[in-house]
Structures are given as C-alpha cells and as structure tokens.
Amino acid sequence: MASTSFNCSVNQGFNFEKDSQSVVGHLTSLKIGTTEFAKDIEIMDPTAIKDDTKVKVVGVISGIYWNGGYADPLSINCQVSTVNKQDSVVLQHSDLSDTTVEYDYVIYDYDPVAKVYFKAFHNNETTLKGLVEKSGGSLSLGIEMDQGMEVVSPKNFGFYIGIMPQEEAQTVHYGVSNTGKFTKAWGVTVAA
C-alpha cells in the first residue's frame, strides 16, 4: 500500500497569502468521546480566495500521515486555540473510557497548471469515525503546553492525535490536480 504524507505550512494556514503556493490543511471538526472541539480559528478557504471566503476550523494542520492500509491509523498534527488546548488537557488527565472520534479534515495543494488550489486529501464532507489509537498501552493524544512560535497571533498550541478506523468501511478522497481525483477505503466493515 502506498502511504500518504503531507507537510503543511502553518504560517500559510493562518496568514494566507495569495501569491504563495504552499500546502495547507484544516481540521474542520473534531469530537472525542463527548467533547466537541470549538471551531474558533477563522482562516481563508484556499479554494475561494477570489471571494475572500473565510472558514472556521478546529485547527491548522502542520502534518498528516496515513500508511495506506484499511486498518492503519491516520495521524494528525495541528495547531489549536487556547480553548481547545484546555479541552485537550482535561481529556488527557481524565478517565477517557469513550475513545470514539468523529472528525473532518481537508488538505489543499496548488495546481500550477490550472493555477488554483484543490483538495488534495480530505473526507469529502462525510464525517469520519474512528477511535483514539493506542500505542503501547497509551493513547496517541497529546497537546503542547507551550505556545507555538511559528505563528504567535492568534495564540496556538501543538496538538497530536492518532485515529484508528471504526469497524466500518469509510472513504478518503484524493486529488492530484484540480481535475485528477480518486478515493481509497479506510476501515473494514465487520459483520455482526
């Protein structure tokens, strides 16, 4: 299986410049157990820069990785607000018996032929369902206590989560250009 890895520009994500062509990513929603993270960072939608359309997101993605297998975890690193940092710390220090995750994300890349941004890796507005990954008995969930310094305003903090798919077939979407698109399965349906 081919793996997927995107390193995204946090600076471009927060301070979108129309003449820059860096890869950017947005964690557009996140719910862990019963905790729904705030969509409190307002940033530019790269596919609607002519209209100066802004979107509210949970976090600005710095990196996303998936090994490509149906049951492989999807790992996300992003920068989140102070409110979401506080919620993350509470989750880390609580009895997290409900490790279910619901999330949406989108990675944007630039098509130099069409001269537009396109969705390079995303869930196509169908919320994905997973579980916080366990690694050696510990949950793959973390938050930096110190403020990120790549972008100092708004105040933001590094957040990490590894997500295993729930026992159902789901779809992730890819784009290699503004017109070249395909999908891959994430998760496997288990008969009852």
Helices and strands as residue ranges (DSSP letters): E 4-7, H 10-14, E 24-32, E 35-36, E 41-44, G 46-51, E 54-57, E 59-66, E 74-80, H 82-92, E 100-111, E 116-122, E 128-132, E 134-135, E 138-139, E 141-143, E 157-165, E 170-175, E 181-186
